[in-house]
Amino acid sequence: MSPRKADPLARAHLVDTAARLLSDEGPQALSTRRIAQEAGSSTMAVYTYFDGIGGLVHAMVHEGFSRLQEHLTGVARSDDPVSDLALLGRAFRHNATHNEHLYAVMFGGCSLAGFSLSEADRQHGRYTLRNVTVCVERCMTAGRFHPGDPELVSHRLWCAVHGLTTLDLGSYLVPPYDADRCFEDQLVSLMVGCGDLHKSAELSVADSAARLPGLEETGP
């Protein structure tokens, strides 16, 4: 009799269930019995797919960044690299708001039940930044941004958008300075800070907003 094949849907369901429990109730909720009960599965499944709670925690991190990568690679290249870059920022935020239970785990923002992020976990996250670096290089080549180190600029953008996203998810941003208003202002300011003209940045950011619905259709 051949061994039973792993079901990717069941695996993803266990990851989502565990991440929601961790986000809502803290690390004390992460037991194989509780996760299996909430997922409508068996405790054995946690060991079959993840080799226990430790493997499940790392799987949450990897799944979160895999979904982020899917969002970022869903940004199609256009003739306007600044619009593309702004859309990458929107994709980052869209992924976070639609996978909020994974977001805090991805960046170590909540306790991981005694398990710390490994360097491999962090490298999995850093890999997604390559999408931004390539786009920044295009902005520089097009003369929209000042010449410089595209990877350093990418980190600058990452820090800024991650900060706003964290405040947004924490419900710190309220009218009249709500998350949407702050984000639109942030995108334009970031592009200008990188060297773009203010009017050009405004037009490109507006164009990226018009392109967002198509991106939302492709993301989870």
Secondary structure, DSSP 8 states (H G I E B T S, - for coil): -------HHHHHHHHHHHHHHHHHH-GGG--HHHHHHHHTS-HHHHHHHHSSHHHHHHHHHHHHHHHHHHHHHTS---S-HHHHHHHHHHHHHHHHHHSHHHHHHHTT-S--TT----HHHHHHHHHHTHHHHHHHHHHHHTTSS-SS-HHHHHHHHHHHHHHHHHHHHTT---TTS-HHHHHHHHHHHHHHHTT--HHHHHHHHHHHHHHHHHHHHH--
